[in-house]
Amino acid sequence: MKQNPFAVKISRESDEEKKMAHVNEYEITQKLNHKNIVKSVAFFDNEFKGEIHQVLEFVEGKEVLDMIAE
C-alpha cells in the first residue's frame, strides 16, 4: 500500500493572537479543496516546547521562498 508523503510546518509562537491565526489557517485550509491550495491534514499545539505543528499535504517542486527569489 502506497502512502502519501506529508510536509510539516513548525512555528514557534508565544503570542496567543498569533497562535489563533495558525488555528484559523488550519481550519480554513482543511476545508478548502482547490488545486492551487495546499490542504491541511492535522494540527498540534506543543505547549511544552512552545511550538505549533501543522501537517500539510506534500507538494513536489520548489519552495515558495526559492520561487520568490528567482
Backbone as a ProteinNet text record, in pm:
[ID]
protein_1_A
[PRIMARY]
MKQNPFAVKISRESDEEKKMAHVNEYEITQKLNHKNIVKSVAFFDNEFKGEIHQVLEFVEGKEVLDMIAE
[TERTIARY]
84.2	0	88.6	69.8	147.8	90.1	179.1	136.2	177	93	123.1	218.6	317	407.8	338	386.9	332.8	445.8	410.4	504	459.9	555.1	521.9	574.2	485.3	518.9	524.7	641.3	658.8	680.9	602.9	615.1	631.8	717	733.2	661.7	551	469.6	437.2	459.6	421.2	300.5	278	166.9	37	-60.5	-188.6	-260.8	-248.4	-312.6	-251.8	-119.8	-53.6	-88.4	-101.2	-143.7	-282	-371.3	-507.5	-507.7	-416.4	-405.4	-367	-278.4	-240.6	-358.6	-432.9	-551.7	-651.3	-674.2	-767.2	-719.4	-589	-533	-557.9	-532.8	-554.2	-700.8	-790.8	-933.3	-981.2	-933.7	-975.6	-916.6	-784.4	-721.5	-761.9	-809.9	-857.7	-987.8	-1066.7	-1197.6	-1191.7	-1090.6	-1082.2	-1036.3	-1086.9	-1046.4	-1025.5	-900	-866.7	-725.5	-701.9	-570.9	-455.9	-482.6	-377.5	-362.1	-432.1	-425.3	-382.2	-277.6	-228.4	-324.2	-367	-464.1	-395.9	-450.9	-402.6	-461	-378.8	-420.4	-437.6	-345.1	-351.6	-285.2	-313.5	-262.3	-232.2	-112.8	-75.1	-15.3	-59.4	-3.8	79.4	210.9	301.6	334.4	253.9	271.5	400.8	447.7	571	690	697.3	807.3	771.8	645.7	602.8	600	566.7	564	426.2	397.7	276.6	319.8	262.8	295.6	172.1	185.6	75.9	119.9	46.1	77	-1.5	70.9	12	35.7	-48.2	-19.5	112	189.8	319	300.3	365.9	361.3	503.2	521.6	653.2	691.2	816.2	862.8	947.8	957.3	1040.8	967.8	1047.5	989.9	945.3	843.9	788.1	893.8	974.9	1077.2	1179.2	1211.9	1303.8	1241.6	1113	1043.8	1037.6	1016.1	1010.8	1147.7	1253.4	1390.1	1426.9	1370.1	1400	1331.5
-118.3	0	124.4	211.8	335	442.1	506.2	615.4	747.5	846.3	979.9	1050.4	1121.9	1197.3	1322.6	1369.5	1490.8	1588.1	1712.7	1817.2	1866	1912	1963.9	2106.8	2195.5	2336.6	2357.3	2400.3	2420.5	2569.4	2623.8	2764.5	2773.7	2863	2889	3019.8	3006.8	3124.6	3127.2	3239.7	3255.3	3348	3428.6	3523.1	3449.4	3463.7	3392.8	3433.9	3558.8	3606.1	3537.8	3521.6	3453.9	3305.8	3244	3103.8	3087.8	3178.2	3170.7	3189.8	3271.3	3288.3	3155.6	3079	2947.1	2850.2	2855.4	2769.8	2803.4	2931.6	2974.1	2929	2942	2897.4	2747.4	2671.3	2527.2	2495.3	2555.2	2525.3	2560.4	2670.3	2712.5	2621.5	2597.7	2517.6	2371	2324.9	2187.7	2169.3	2272.6	2264.1	2291.5	2364.7	2402.4	2285.5	2282.3	2179.2	2245.6	2286.2	2354.2	2314	2299.4	2251.6	2345.2	2472.4	2569.4	2596.4	2521.2	2541.5	2411	2419.6	2303	2275.2	2150.8	2112.8	2076.5	2123.8	2088.2	1953.4	1872.3	1738.1	1727.1	1787.5	1778.8	1901.2	1921.7	2038.4	1996.9	2033.4	2001.1	2124.7	2154.1	2264.6	2203	2205.4	2151	2262.9	2276.6	2385.4	2371	2247.3	2223.9	2290.2	2276.7	2335.8	2473.4	2513.2	2640.5	2638.3	2521.4	2505.3	2464.4	2507.2	2466.7	2384.6	2267	2178.5	2164.1	2198.7	2185.4	2086.4	1976.1	1874.1	1907.2	1912.7	1952.3	1844.7	1843.1	1753.2	1798.6	1704.3	1735.3	1772.9	1881.2	1925.5	1920.3	1843.5	1828.8	1958.2	1996.6	2115.9	2204.1	2328.4	2425.3	2480.4	2533.1	2602.9	2741.5	2793.5	2923.8	3032.4	3032.2	3136.2	3130.3	3009.2	2997.1	3053.8	3030.3	3081.9	3234.4	3290.8	3436.8	3496.8	3431	3480.3	3483.8	3392.1	3388.5	3504.1
0	0	0	-98	-108.9	-17.3	59.9	146.7	85.6	101	51.1	147	94.5	181.7	235.8	347.2	408.3	436.1	453	494.3	632	711.9	844.2	855.4	890.9	912.4	1063.2	1114.1	1257.3	1283.5	1375.9	1413.3	1564	1606.4	1749.2	1780.4	1849.7	1881.6	2030.1	2092.9	2233	2245.7	2144.1	2142.9	2111.2	2197.2	2179.9	2051.2	2012.6	1889.2	1766	1765.6	1653.9	1651.4	1769.2	1774.8	1712.7	1745.6	1691.2	1540.3	1488.7	1343.8	1278.2	1341.2	1288.8	1295.3	1403.8	1416.4	1306.3	1282.1	1177	1039.1	1013.2	885.8	867.1	973	966	935.2	1009.4	991.7	851.1	797.1	662.8	556.4	562.4	457.4	464.4	578.1	590.1	510.9	505.2	439.2	289.8	244.2	103.8	17.5	-104.1	-199.1	-334.6	-359.6	-484.2	-523.9	-651.8	-698.5	-663.4	-637.4	-605.7	-456.5	-373.5	-228.9	-161.9	-82	-8.5	106.8	117.9	219.5	351	462.4	595.3	635.2	700.4	739.5	890.8	966.4	1112.6	1174.3	1302.6	1374.5	1518.9	1567.1	1704.1	1770.2	1891	1968.8	2080.4	2065.2	2165.8	2263.8	2365.9	2462.1	2541.4	2560.7	2635	2565.9	2433.4	2355.5	2300.6	2311	2254.7	2103.4	2047.1	1902.1	1852.6	1731.9	1662.4	1542	1525.6	1414.6	1326.8	1201.9	1106.6	998.9	985.6	886.1	760.1	646	519.2	414.8	311.4	200.4	137.1	88.1	28.6	-117.3	-158	-296.7	-351.6	-456.8	-520.1	-591.7	-580.7	-651.7	-563.8	-603.1	-532.1	-410.7	-315.9	-203	-248.4	-184	-222.3	-213.9	-107.5	-92.9	-205.6	-253.4	-368.1	-494.6	-512.7	-631.2	-628.5	-511.6	-498	-527.5	-479.2	-500.4	-646.8	-725.7	-870	-938.7
[MASK]
++++++++++++++++++++++++++++++++++++++++++++++++++++++++++++++++++++++

